[in-house]
Amino acid sequence: MIRKAENIILRKRLRKRTESLKRQNKRIRRQGDENRILKNQAMRAAQELDELRDSLTTGYCPFCEIEHLFVWDFEWGLVSHCPRCGARIMQCQMCEKNSAGCDYDMRTDTCSEM
């Protein structure tokens, strides 16, 4: 009789412990899923940040007399505009011809890369 009561008590404890472990496992799985989602979001944000950093360049505006940081892509040409005053900023340092073969014409204010 005592053993039977002990077995019943032990089974109840085991059942409670099992339920507790199941709840903990569910919580752990949910947190793992959330962590994976957050990790993926962080990786995507890091990739976007790298892409933005790659497209940033600096240009000195002779009218504002300030060097600005702005988004610019080589495919857009070697001309950009000052984000503050709108003046044209030449990106000559990015030109393949550079100073040796530069074909900039001061009269027409153009070059072949514009």
VENUR-V583567 format. One record per helix or strand of 3 or more residues. SS is the DSSP state (A for helix, B for strand). FROM is the first residue (numbers start at 1). LEN is the number of residues. If there is no record, write none. Layout:
SS/FROM/LEN, SS/FROM/LEN
This chain:
A/2/54, B/56/6, B/66/6, A/74/3, B/79/3, B/88/3, A/92/3
